C-alpha cells in the first residue's frame, strides 16, 4: 500500500525546474510579420469560408423546399 502511494505521489508531482529549451514550442520558428500578411493563407481562409456559407445556404434552401413539399403533400 505504501509503495503504491509513493509511486502515485511521484507520478503526480509537478517538476520544479523546467528548462527553457524543453518548454518552447517546436513548431514556432519566428514571429509572423503583421505588416506583410501571407496572402495565400488569407485567400484560402476566405475562399473556404465563402464555400462553406454557400453550401450551408444551398442545403438550407433544399431542406426548406423539401419541408414545403411534404407539408403540401400532407395537407392534400
RAWOGI-V432471 format. One record per backbone hydrogen bond with DSSP energy under -0.5 kcal/mol. CO is the residue of the C=O (numbers start at 1). NH is the residue of the N-H. If there is no record, write none. Layout:
BEGIN
co,nh
CO,NH
CO,NH
END
This chain:
BEGIN
co,nh
1,5
2,6
3,7
4,8
5,9
6,10
7,11
8,12
9,13
16,18
17,19
19,22
19,23
20,24
27,29
32,34
33,36
37,39
38,42
39,43
40,44
41,45
42,46
43,47
44,48
45,49
46,50
47,51
48,52
49,53
50,54
51,55
52,56
53,57
54,58
55,59
56,60
57,61
58,62
59,63
60,64
61,65
62,66
63,67
64,68
65,69
66,70
67,71
68,72
69,73
70,74
71,75
72,76
END
